[in-house]
Amino acid sequence: MTQLSQSGRRFFTVREISGPLLLVETVSGVGFGELVEVLTPNNEERTGQVIDVSETVTIIQVFEGTSDLDVKKTSVRFTGETIKLPVSMDMLGRIFKGGGKLADGGPEIIPEDYWDIHGAPINPYSRAHPTEFIQTGISVIDCMNPLVRGQKLPLFSGTGLPHKLLASQIVKQAEVKGEQEAFTIVFAAMGVTADEARFFKEDFTKMGVLSRVVMFVNLAEDPAIERIITPRMALTAAEYLAFEQDMQVLAILIDMTNYCEALREISAARVEIPGRRGYPGYMYTDLASIYERAGRIHGKKGTVTQMPILTMPDDDITHPIPDLTGYITEGQIILDRGMYKRGLYPPIDPLPSLSRLMDKGIGTGKTREDHKQLSDQLYYAYAEGKLLRETALVSGEAALTSVDKLYLQFIDRFEAEFISQNVDEDRDIEETLDLGWELLSILPESEFARIDPDIIKKYHPQYRQRSLDNSHVS
């Protein structure tokens, strides 16, 4: 905390301007994360934050950029405060800039409190295990890689793939079965174009969900430095709504790749030793400070569920951004370009996708008792089908057995009827599981090595039809 004697004084002690950074002579009492007012030579006030302090130099990142600043004529004032977001229920239905200012032309919100955007770490002892299934209405997610309330499950996409459309569909359809309360959505867009921002706003309005959405939008032309605080602004709003107002919050962060590029830009301006592919060595820690703000807390009704979305450069899943994200989060949903080119929507490949909390959120009393075994069998059948499809391309279908040909029939229908669905199609989990059984019935029962015989007799369409026929006869 800055000493009171320094907090109201301005200092003309800027030594150097480097990219979005000001290097200022260190003043006694200045603290890391402290908010700074920067006065330009034209008396324009900009906002900055202390990101590093040494005995001689304090580094300030300026959110509005450093263009037109002059070393000799620029002054700074250390406020002694950290960046805080004014929070209240008035945030619902409103659109904010990435730095927290209103961007929808409406009246200012009346704050009930001011929350530090860096949040407070959740004590591991206080964390409750996520156990409640979230139905997205999208079969390949709900059956194969389900989302659980309080989970952080990222979406790995690529340039040109329909992740924006998928994000909008999830916003509209996400629900916890048996509960009337719809999810409150906190939506943070980083480095998006004005057209993309307009798409989200118009889509949310058209779907009738804008009244329960809080949007934070950092445009591509906005200062890259602002992207560093955009997700933190959004997650602070999410934590307030969840843990203070007892709401179920789904936070969607798009695009985390743009966020990491901003991190790299700042690191380069600080002349730091680069890590993998030029990204700062602390990127893992920085991403963790964002992703770990999802979860449930004992004694609190509200929860924060996170779905970060990132575009993999060159569709490379080994790139540092998706690689580190996969380590921190609890799985990943992967969009496949080959499936997209074949006209499938959503083009989600279930084989490399993963939800590490799947077992916690499904089963009797949550989805259905057959969910896990059915999912395992569908995984195996789809993997076998893809392998046989490649074999048929090389050797021809003449080399395949009769069962092999049934697997080819299965995979074609699985992609066309189970993975692919309309943008506005909201499938109930029961409908999804029944569809999975219908497709599996293409294969002989002898192939169902991953399903208990009692489960087969209860849910296989052949046995269910016999049961119905017998009931009609009786």
NORQUI-V775238 format. One record per helix or strand. SS is the DSSP state (hx for helix, st for strand). FROM is the first residue (numbers start at 0). TO is the last residue. If there is no record, write none. Layout:
# NORQUI-V775238
SS_FROM_TO + SS_FROM_TO
This chain:
# NORQUI-V775238
hx_3_6 + st_9_10 + st_13_17 + st_20_24 + st_33_38 + st_44_52 + st_56_61 + st_74_81 + st_83_86 + hx_88_90 + st_94_96 + st_101_101 + st_112_115 + hx_123_125 + st_126_127 + st_132_134 + hx_138_143 + st_146_147 + st_151_151 + st_153_156 + hx_162_172 + st_174_175 + st_183_191 + hx_193_206 + hx_209_211 + st_212_218 + hx_223_243 + st_247_253 + hx_255_268 + st_273_273 + hx_275_277 + st_279_279 + hx_282_290 + st_294_296 + st_302_310 + hx_312_314 + hx_319_327 + st_330_334 + hx_336_340 + st_347_347 + st_353_354 + hx_357_360 + hx_370_394 + hx_396_398 + hx_401_418 + hx_428_439 + hx_444_446 + hx_452_458 + hx_460_472
